[in-house]
Amino acid sequence: MRQNRVYMSRMWLIHTRFAGSDTTAASLRAVFYYICRTPQAYKKLRAELDDANRKGELSDPVTFAEAQNLKYFQAVIKEALRTFHTPFRMASEH
């Protein structure tokens, strides 16, 4: 068990030191990963975005306020962030 903790700690250090720890990019990867893995979520999200766009509720680019009004989009983001394991969280759980 101790060896596993040491290994995970080393992997975390390597990741954050050499691979970077851009939390925005990691969070976006998590969102896209879960959307790609869950076709029904993708369809529902796409329908919400298409509907809002059709109603003229989205500008280009979409503003923060507009995104806040997309309830399913917000749920997708929050769920991806809730379930996504960052390198720090993985290392600190052991």
C-alpha positions as a LaTeX table, in Angstrom:
\begin{tabular}{lrrr}
\hline
Residue & $x$ (\AA) & $y$ (\AA) & $z$ (\AA) \\
\hline
Met1 & 0.00 & 0.00 & 0.00 \\
Arg2 & 2.81 & 2.39 & 0.86 \\
Gln3 & 4.46 & 1.78 & $-2.52$ \\
Asn4 & 1.22 & 2.71 & $-4.25$ \\
Arg5 & 1.08 & 6.00 & $-2.31$ \\
Val6 & 4.66 & 6.82 & $-3.22$ \\
Tyr7 & 3.99 & 5.97 & $-6.87$ \\
Met8 & 0.86 & 8.14 & $-6.99$ \\
Ser9 & 2.68 & 11.02 & $-5.31$ \\
Arg10 & 5.49 & 10.79 & $-7.83$ \\
Met11 & 3.05 & 10.65 & $-10.74$ \\
Trp12 & 1.29 & 13.74 & $-9.38$ \\
Leu13 & 4.61 & 15.59 & $-9.10$ \\
Ile14 & 5.61 & 14.61 & $-12.63$ \\
His15 & 2.24 & 15.64 & $-14.00$ \\
Thr16 & 2.17 & 19.01 & $-12.31$ \\
Arg17 & 5.84 & 19.77 & $-12.85$ \\
Phe18 & 6.35 & 18.65 & $-16.43$ \\
Ala19 & 2.93 & 18.21 & $-17.99$ \\
Gly20 & 1.44 & 21.35 & $-16.47$ \\
Ser21 & $-1.58$ & 21.74 & $-14.27$ \\
Asp22 & $-3.88$ & 23.90 & $-16.32$ \\
Thr23 & $-7.12$ & 23.32 & $-14.47$ \\
Thr24 & $-9.23$ & 24.99 & $-17.14$ \\
Ala25 & $-7.97$ & 22.63 & $-19.83$ \\
Ala26 & $-8.32$ & 19.63 & $-17.52$ \\
Ser27 & $-11.88$ & 20.62 & $-16.66$ \\
Leu28 & $-12.81$ & 21.07 & $-20.30$ \\
Arg29 & $-11.31$ & 17.68 & $-21.12$ \\
Ala30 & $-13.48$ & 16.15 & $-18.40$ \\
Val31 & $-16.62$ & 17.78 & $-19.79$ \\
Phe32 & $-15.90$ & 16.59 & $-23.34$ \\
Tyr33 & $-14.91$ & 13.13 & $-22.11$ \\
Tyr34 & $-18.16$ & 12.60 & $-20.22$ \\
Ile35 & $-20.27$ & 14.06 & $-23.01$ \\
Cys36 & $-18.63$ & 11.73 & $-25.54$ \\
Arg37 & $-19.14$ & 8.75 & $-23.24$ \\
Thr38 & $-22.82$ & 9.53 & $-22.67$ \\
Pro39 & $-24.70$ & 9.89 & $-25.98$ \\
Gln40 & $-28.05$ & 10.65 & $-24.32$ \\
Ala41 & $-26.46$ & 13.53 & $-22.38$ \\
Tyr42 & $-24.90$ & 14.82 & $-25.61$ \\
Lys43 & $-28.28$ & 14.72 & $-27.38$ \\
Lys44 & $-30.03$ & 16.54 & $-24.53$ \\
Leu45 & $-27.28$ & 19.17 & $-24.32$ \\
Arg46 & $-27.30$ & 19.66 & $-28.07$ \\
Ala47 & $-31.09$ & 20.06 & $-28.04$ \\
Glu48 & $-30.86$ & 22.72 & $-25.31$ \\
Leu49 & $-28.17$ & 24.64 & $-27.21$ \\
Asp50 & $-30.01$ & 24.39 & $-30.53$ \\
Asp51 & $-33.27$ & 25.53 & $-28.90$ \\
Ala52 & $-31.63$ & 28.52 & $-27.19$ \\
Asn53 & $-29.88$ & 29.46 & $-30.43$ \\
Arg54 & $-33.12$ & 29.17 & $-32.43$ \\
Lys55 & $-34.85$ & 31.47 & $-29.93$ \\
Gly56 & $-32.05$ & 34.05 & $-30.29$ \\
Glu57 & $-30.92$ & 33.60 & $-26.68$ \\
Leu58 & $-27.24$ & 33.03 & $-27.59$ \\
Ser59 & $-24.78$ & 35.48 & $-29.02$ \\
Asp60 & $-21.46$ & 34.71 & $-30.71$ \\
Pro61 & $-19.53$ & 34.11 & $-28.56$ \\
Val62 & $-21.93$ & 33.01 & $-25.85$ \\
Thr63 & $-21.70$ & 35.28 & $-22.81$ \\
Phe64 & $-21.33$ & 34.11 & $-19.23$ \\
Ala65 & $-24.84$ & 35.33 & $-18.42$ \\
Glu66 & $-26.30$ & 33.44 & $-21.39$ \\
Ala67 & $-24.50$ & 30.27 & $-20.35$ \\
Gln68 & $-25.87$ & 30.64 & $-16.81$ \\
Asn69 & $-29.40$ & 30.44 & $-18.24$ \\
Leu70 & $-28.72$ & 27.06 & $-19.88$ \\
Lys71 & $-29.82$ & 24.76 & $-17.05$ \\
Tyr72 & $-28.78$ & 21.45 & $-18.57$ \\
Phe73 & $-25.45$ & 22.88 & $-19.71$ \\
Gln74 & $-24.80$ & 24.02 & $-16.14$ \\
Ala75 & $-25.70$ & 20.56 & $-14.83$ \\
Val76 & $-23.31$ & 18.93 & $-17.31$ \\
Ile77 & $-20.45$ & 21.20 & $-16.26$ \\
Lys78 & $-21.09$ & 20.68 & $-12.55$ \\
Glu79 & $-21.38$ & 16.90 & $-12.88$ \\
Ala80 & $-18.15$ & 16.65 & $-14.88$ \\
Leu81 & $-16.32$ & 18.74 & $-12.29$ \\
Arg82 & $-17.83$ & 16.71 & $-9.46$ \\
Thr83 & $-16.73$ & 13.37 & $-10.88$ \\
Phe84 & $-13.44$ & 14.43 & $-12.47$ \\
His85 & $-10.35$ & 13.43 & $-10.48$ \\
Thr86 & $-7.61$ & 16.01 & $-10.64$ \\
Pro87 & $-4.03$ & 14.84 & $-10.10$ \\
Phe88 & $-3.96$ & 16.53 & $-6.69$ \\
Arg89 & $-7.18$ & 14.89 & $-5.60$ \\
Met90 & $-5.94$ & 11.47 & $-6.73$ \\
Ala91 & $-2.67$ & 11.84 & $-4.84$ \\
Ser92 & $-4.30$ & 13.23 & $-1.73$ \\
Glu93 & $-6.92$ & 10.44 & $-1.47$ \\
His94 & $-4.31$ & 7.83 & $-0.57$ \\
\hline
\end{tabular}
